[in-house]
């Protein structure tokens, strides 16, 4: 049986553009993983790793015109958005090069022998080592920053782990182009090109997570697909860590005082955030608790004006478009749900942005309106109008885990009077914002892009310096002669690495 072709498709028309590859067979997945496994030792030198990551960033930047052209043709995200995403992707690679150079990610601890303690301490030296081959499942909505050259790949390579990427079918040509750039960067530093490999096809993704030489996996996508792979990772004879980002509602709570103070600004900001990228950001604010009454009415008026001024958009593929149109229609048909701006089909290949409203009490307990508490991928948000603080509490208690949660407060509430609301939002999400909008995830050391399930399947972040921790495990050496210790743990610290010695930072 011939291998199935992998086509690049134009989402603006639904027409195939070119055949890019063929879906990988089980044997080809096995060969890719084994080649990656054989390349592990080549990544051991931290200096070479850091240089490789910087060169990868440089090559991406040099090929910017071709990369953006390919990505736009397959995603319809537009040159402006993709230019920013490419810059972010290159910055991630360079940021992880700095992490590798600095060495704190090794988390070195040295405790010298101390017979005066009860019980006595032996000499113990601990640091972190790479897990091995990492499987990365590329995202649909970020063809660069969360795909082949994205954060999962960059952080895994920085940790010293070879990567096999399962390309997303929405942008196979972009995936192949980016992979060729990263493989060229590896070769320029004497590394095997197989430190980074790409495979295509649904079955290839299943084979990948089951392969005995794959040591961990990173995923960005749907709850259904991510949960299936998560379960497969856990069901292996030797289970592996599966760091999945699955879905998020990203709730927003607008206090009555905030709406009274700046209803127009909040409505406009919400409209801009929830329609950004045709509503296809994983951090899109998809659910809002706003007050009933005049202040809330003014907020909705501003939101209506902003969303009504948003033109129709193209989603990443027609399957997602159809799911969006069906999803908003089902939600709009629920009792007491209104659509001040009706979301749905904007044309044969496009969607129109909109939003739905519902009384908050409809969501305070289990019922058919629970669909409004589930992510709907695309340019739509749900505004639940509350009459009391008790309704806010009741609805928040029913929310699933999220990547973000946002609190919009008035100037007068910044003195601490909104602390209780902030405390109620904190258990719901991995990143809590005040008077901002969640679309936009800074690649910074203090960033956390994760959250309680189903937002993610682990407590780790996929953005920021600490994303590297997902691909490492600690090991301690006890009473080990100096000559046998890894260089990082030797007494003289020849690499001048940050570490804690006898409990103190050295």
Phi, psi and omega in degrees: 000127182292145178293142181291136179288151175250116184256142167274128186240140177276112182290344179287337181233340186081005184268142175297143179259309182195154172276125185263322186198191170234155180294138184287137174281169177301322180293322179289324174297316179301317180295320180296317181292319181294323177294319177296317179300321180291340182271000185303314184299330182293338181270004186293329183282115184294325180296318178294318179302312181298317180295320177300314180297320180293320178294321177301317177297317180297317182293323176298315180296320180294327181266018187309313184301314182288321181295315181293321177299315180294316182293320179294321180297330183262342186237342183060025180281345175092145182300322182296310179298316184289330175298316177295322180292322178295319178299319178296319182296315177297320179296323177298315180299316180292324179296320179288332172298319177295321177300315180296315180300316185289321171087359181295337181298340178290341174053056186281130175230132176234122175241114181287159179303136182215097181286349181281348181278157178239112353288164183298149176265133167278173173288122182232134180223123189234138169208184183245144181236157181293146181288322186134208183295132179249132173267128178243128178255112188291151180272154177283319193273351176229088186293351179240300190291335178234030181230221189306310180265016191279194188296321178297314179296313182299316182290324179292315177298321178298325179286347182097019182255125171296156186232135168245118183261130168271108185294149176278139183293347180282343180212060181293324181292319176298320180299314180295320180296313181294321178298320181296325179291317179292323179291324177294321178298319179299313182298325180296340180249019176074016179268149173298137178299336183285007169294344177219120180227150178241136172235157182237151172112145180300311182295328177298322178296322178292315179299324183296313183289340180269348187295131184295341180266359173275128188256345180192163181218147174236136187221141170226118183174212186278161176297316182298308181292318180294320180293323178298316179289323177301315179296321178295322179295323181283335184273355179299155173306322172242095182301151180233157175297136177233109182260095185249136169256115194251326183170156184201138178272332178053067185293153176233133173246123177252118179288159180297321179295322179295317179296321179293326184282320187207055181302317183296317181295316181294316179299317179293318179296318178298315180299319179293322182288317186282345176258354182302133180061035183057035177068023186255022174274141177293343180255016178302132175289101187262357181209132185228132170260112182235151184290148167287170179097184189296318181297318177294324177298319179294322177299313181295326177298315179294319178298318179300315181297318182292312183291323179296333179275001179270124180289168177296153184228161178260129176273174189296328174203168184288335176295315178295321178300312181296321179295322178295311182300316179293318183297316181289328178294318179295320180291319181294338182277354181288150179302141177068008176267130178240158180233086177305323171231115188283118176276158177154212182287129177262348182173188183297327184239006187233171175231155176249143181281155177188183176211158181244151174236154180203145173296135185300329183296339178293340184254003185286343177216165185300140180175188183297338180284000179300337177301334179287347178261016177244144181300135170242108187288116181140183187279073178211147170222161179247127178251114178263123183269119182256152178254346184205165176295329179297324179292323176300312181300316182296318181288317179300327181292345183256358183284144172285178177292150185222159173289320184223160169214138187237139176240122176258116183235164176275164180304319183293339182272354180287355180279000179119352182290343178266009185299323181296318178296318179298321179294328179286331179281330186303318179291348187274337192214165177272338177226125182247125183249148172238124178055044174217190177228141192283342179291115187121112183238103183296135177274085186227156182303327182271003182288145170228115177246089182183186180171176179300153179303140009268009178303312176216163181263002178217177180268007185275169174255149174256000179230140179100169187301323185285358174299338180294335184297338181296335189251020182233157171222147181279149172218139178248143174249128183247128176050044185262129179304144184308317184294339181267350182285149169301148182306326182296339186251004182284157189298321186280352177050061186298336181267001179054049182273144175294137180198165176251127181241122183052041175084359182239144180292125183263000000 
